[in-house]
């Protein structure tokens, strides 16, 4: 029997069953399906790769609309047009194979291309906002299917004005890349630049070491990736945290507004949470490779993930006065 539960549709592999499930193989079909369901007053959730969803258990009163419109088109020497349902890492591989640089640092990120602008996906010093030129949206408020410039999304760190609002559905994206032999500077290598293919392999190897490349046999990858965003705080609070911990070299990155971005993983570890926390008996644990990932060890429920997220967030808040913000979209569950 085909399993249409969210446990089979998401990388956390938890969640109950939608009332119905509709698969859409083209951008037009995706827009038309959402328009019809909205007109009928039916609640819905658009799902791509399912890598950014934490969904409640049980029977959910909503229709899961699966974006399966896949395809990568090189429309000029530097511009890729990509269907929202395309596996994101396939897009990176396509670009690197053709000597097009700009997204090689985003190798191995799970999920679909349509999700990348929603939360301005980024890693190792690169963000989708740097190469995104425009997005084809179905606007659920106006009923229009149109291309909009990337600037209209108000992209910022792990943010767009699409995130959490469901006001529009991403149908396609366009990326402006550059002919390049070397990668853009890679933050984890101190700004070093590598040949594109080598940079991609380095990123994939680095992510695998952290359990951040999907592998059905590795429970450390049964996650939503980095579960919390890196907090941006006042410089005075950053100073106080560094003094409290008493360690030199706390990761802190100056922001244009004078504040500083801290490492959520560093804070989690200094708040007393170790890799694999709380231990082997727990169905939901921090990854054994990376404390920023909350993982399903094979038998976890959404409630188990929620409980662990609350505990980690509460521990960091109590220790440092910093409230971590989850990255995934929460459906039918809440951290508060």
Buried (B, 14 or more C-beta within 10 A) or exposed (E): EEEBBBBEBBBBBBBBBBEEBBBBBBBEBBBBBBBEBBEEEEEBBBBBBBBBBBBBBEEBEBBBBBBBBBBBEBEEEBBBBBBBBBBBBBBBBBBBEEBBBBBBBBBBBBBBBBBBBBBBBBBBBBBBBBBBBBBBBBBBEEEEBEBBEBEBBEBEBBBBBBBEEBEBBBBBBBBBBEEBEBBBBBBEBEEEBBBBBBBBBBBBEBBBEBBBBBEEEBBBBBBBBBBBBBBBBEEEBBBBBBEEBEEEEBBBEEEEEEBBBBBBBBBBBBBEBEBBBEEEEBBBBBBBBBBBBBBBBEEBBBBBBBBBBEEBBBBBBEBBEBEBBBBBBBBBBEEE
